[in-house]
Amino acid sequence: MIDKPPIDERTMTAEVAQAWGLGGVELVFLPIGLDGQAWAYRINTAGEDGYFMKVRRGEFAPAAVSLPQYLRAQDLTHVVAPMGTRSGEAGHAMGGYRILLYPFHGGGNLWSRGLTDRQWIEYGWFLGKLHSIVPSPRIESILPVENYSTTATGEGARAQRRGGGE
């Protein structure tokens, strides 16, 4: 069971309302997620569709915030990116926590029902567009890089590079 974070919810409600300029903010805790330092909330507001809020102890990884914003700015409208605050920041600091706000998209998940033919076509378009985007130098500098090395030598190393095994 995921418990609520040790944050006063009245303070957090006021901070969110002020930072994003929202009225009638109501927090609904969502016991979901895999990050032991982060918590999720649905934000209900007066006359709005609602928002998804992620609260994290400490900072979010820079790529987790900047990359979705960059992709969205490149016309990848299927990417859900953090919404800017009234001052234009990607998130809001509150004590030792960082808050990100996203549009809320209800409707469950696709694991059990799958995609329609139209959705598969849109997904293909999205992947094509995604792979055609060249990251800016700033985005490239914050992306994690994996280095692969092997202890195999000779034919074994060549086979591994080709995707085979020994």
Salt bridges, closest charged atoms under 4 A:
GLU9 OE2 - LYS4 NZ 3.34
GLU15 OE1 - HIS92 NE2 2.46
ASP35 OD2 - ARG56 NE 2.99
GLU59 OE1 - ARG98 NE 3.82
GLU122 OE1 - HIS78 NE2 3.39
GLU122 OE2 - ARG118 NH2 3.04
GLU155 OE1 - ARG158 NE 3.39
GLU155 OE2 - ARG162 NH2 2.83
